[in-house]
Amino acid sequence: MGEILGNLQPELLWKHFEEICKRPHSSGKEKGVADYIISVAKSNNLKFAKDEFGNIVISKPATAGKENLIPVVLQGHLDMVAEKNSEVKHDFDKDPIQPFVDGDWVKAKGTTLGSDNGIGVAAALAVLESNNIEHGPVEALFTLEEETGLFGAQALKPGFINSKILLNLDSEEDGALYIGCAGGESTFVKFKFNQKDVPDKSVAVEIKISGLKGGHSGLDINTGRGNAIKLMARLLHGLNYKYGIRLVSINGGSKHNAIPRECFSVIRVSKKLLDDVLAYIENYNATCKSELSTVEPNLNVANAKVKSKTKMLDKTTSKNLIDSLYAVPNGVIKMSADIEGLVETSTNLAVVITKGKTVEVILSQRSSVESEKYDIANSIAALFKLVKVDLKQGDGYPGWKPDVNSPVLKVMKNVYHQMYGTEPEVKAIHAGLECGIIKERYPDMDMISFGPTIMGAHSPDEKVQISTVEKFWTLLTTALKNIPIN
């Protein structure tokens, strides 16, 4: 079994998860893991197919006596979010993820773990390989590039899978059965600027905001965590209003679906105002710590003088960029009136990158109500259109409307109650699951999503709870033998 996780239960699941960790599999670079998936199919003499996009489906016949059960497809995605802290040396294109056990948790050394969705993928592989599980006809669908826009699911065509029930293994809360998810949309903004020579009597100051928790921009958007870009924009707005600073560059965030943990900017300021500017930054650090100390205990705003002679942004673009980033809404826009505790609509200021003579900004909007998703996206577009920018919107995907009368939901609730004597929580999730897109492609398919407890997904703090993985596995395998007759 696995070298590091081999003592964990269920052994077969953890073996496959450790093998997945050994192979680079960030979005768009899943070939190594895809090859491993196919090797599992071949070694177990199972039929498999790959579509034009690279999605893989593997079929396994029913066990004896279960041939008449409704066919089920187990579904997960092969890619992971590749995130690390700036001081960590790790090449996600080459280096393996390094998992380790810490009490009841599996974590990774300095990077995201990839339990989202590596645990679900490993569970499906374990079902395919095991000879000790009763089940009807089973397919396992492995999609690509979920984390960057659910592109693998969007490439699916009718007929690629043939099951009538889908068990999505990509949610992150033990004891919860998900029957709905948010749809999403992205907004892409590009500021073009003229480069200007820096004044002789000015100095460059680098500002770094770091130590934030980050996290999933859907699941963690209501936690009150700091957004490094928004915090930087607030600081720059204050500095510009008071001291007339000029931007040289600003860079923060790296993924459209992650709350940015760090942001870096370089500004030019008059030498005679330098001490005042540095004092302002120091005071701002104290302000942020005071406001966010409970949720962000490691937040830090630091500055350093640099000798850079780099050209700076023209005055108009510098001001428009700072003002726009400061003004744009971020976080929860609306809570659901129908499902207690569910974020209905949100937006995340995700990425800002300075490249040559442009600054690119990416924002991500989510809602479980399609009209509200487009409303928040359009309001953000309207704000940026007040200044001269290139703007486009896209990478949208549909939500998954909850069905409280779902037959597979009834099965899962009964199984859960028999196993634990309590009722599972039936929920919708403020994140994009592939279920919405797959439902669009296969409208008659009944579906549900569940998984173990995963915390800190999309950040280097990601961890999966070992005890809940075993519960997840038991729930999955017990449900498979209790699927109704076709």
Residue, then its C-alpha position, 0 to 999 in steps of 0.5 A: m500500500g502507500e508509503i506514507l498513508g498506508n496505515l490509514q483506512p480504507e487502505l485501497l482508497w489511501k493507496h490511490f490518493e498517495e499515487i495521485c499525489k506523486r503525479p503533477h495534476s494542476s489544471g490543464k496538466e493532468k496527463g500524469v494522473a490521467d495515464y494512471i487512471i487508465s493504467v488502473a482500468k487496464s490492470n483490472n481488465l475494465k473497459f474505458a474510453k476517452d473523449e476529445f477533451g481528455n475526460i475518461v470513463i471506466s465501466k465495471p460490470a455489476t457484481a453477482g445478483k446486482e445486475n438489475l440495479i439502476p446503473v450508477v456513475l461515480q464522478g470526480h475531477l482530476d485537477m487540483v488548485a496549485e497554491k503555495n506560499s511565496e517562500v515555499k519552493h515547489d514546482f507544481d509541474k514537476d514536484p510531487i505533493q508531499p502529504f503527511v499525517d497530523g493527528d486526524w488530518v492529512k495535510a501537505k508540506g507547504t502546498t495545497l494537498g489536492s484532497d479536492n478532488g483527489i479523495g473522490v477520485a481515489a474512492a472511485l478508483a478503489v470501487l473499480e479495483s475492489n472485489n469486496i463491494e456489492h454494486g450494480p453496473v458502475e461507471a466512473l467519470f473523471t473530468l479535467e480542468e474543473e478548477t479553472g472553469l469546469f471545462g471538462a464537464q462543459a466538453l461532455k457530449p450526450g452518450f459518453i456516459n450511460s448511467k441514470i444516477l450520478l454520485n458526485l464525490d466532490s463536496e467537503e462536509d461530513g454528514a451533508l448531502y448536497i442537492g444543489c450548487a451555485g452557478g458562476e461567471s467571471t469578469f476580466v478587466k484590462f487597464k492599459f497605461n502609458q509608462k512615465d519616467v519617475p521624478d528625480k526627487s521620488v523614491a520607490v516603496e514596495i508594500k507587501i500584504s501577506g499572512l492571510k488564510g485565503g481559501h475557496s472563494g465560494l465555500d469560504i466567502n462568508t467567513g470574513r477572511g481578508n482579501a489581500i487585493k482589497l486590503m491593498a486597494r484600501l491602503l493605496h486609495g488612502l495613500n493616493y488621496k493624502y500623498g499623491i502616490r503613483l503606482v509602479s506595479i500591483n500583483g496579487g492572487s493567482k486563481h479565479n476561485a481562491i480568495p487572494r492571500e497575498c498582494f504586492s505593490v510598488i509605488r513612487v512617492s516624493k522623498k520629502l513625504l517618505d517618512d509620512v508614507l511609511a508611518y501611514i503604512e505602519n498605522y494601516n498595518a495596526t488598523c488591519k490587525s485590529e479589524l481582522s485579528t480574530v479571523e486573520p491572526n497572521l495578517n501583516v502589512a510591510n514596506a521596504k524601500v527599493k532602488s528601482k528606476t522602473k517606469m511608473l503608470d501614468k497619473t490617470t490610469s494609476k488613479n482609475l485603477i486604485d479607485s476601481l479596485y477600492a470601489v468594486p464590491n467583494g464578498v457576500i452580496k446576498m444570503s438565501a431566504d430559502i435555505e438557512g445559512l446559504v450564501e446566495t450571491s457573492t463576488n470575489l476580487a481574485v487576481v491582479i497582475t501587472k504585465g508590461k503596459t497593462v494591469e489585468v484584473i479577474l473577478s469571479q461571481r457566483s449565485s444559485v439564482e441565474s438572474e442574480k448571477y448576471d446582475i452582480a456581474n453586470s453591476i461590476a462591469a458597469l463600475f469598470k466601464l466608468v473608466k477606460v478599460d477592456l472588459k469581457q465576461g465569460d467562463g460561465y456555468p449553470g447552477w444545479k437546482p435542488d430537487v428535494n424529491s430526488p430518488v437517490l436522495k431518499v436512498m442516501k438518507n435511508v442509508y445514512h440513518q441506518m448507519y448512524g441513527t441520525e439524519p444527514e443535512v441536506k444542503a446546497i453549496h455556494a460553489g460550482l459543482e460539475c453537477g450543474i453542467i452534467k445535468e444540463r447535458y443529461p437532464d434526466m439523470d438523478m444526482i447527489s454530491f457528498g464527501p469527507t470533511i476537507m478544510g482550507a481547500h484551494s490554500p496551503d492550509e488544505k487538510v482532509q479529516i481521516s476519520t470522515v474519509e472512512k465514513f465517506w467510504t462506508l456511506l458510498t459502498t453501502a449506498l451502491k448496494n442499496i440502489p433501487i432495481n432498474 
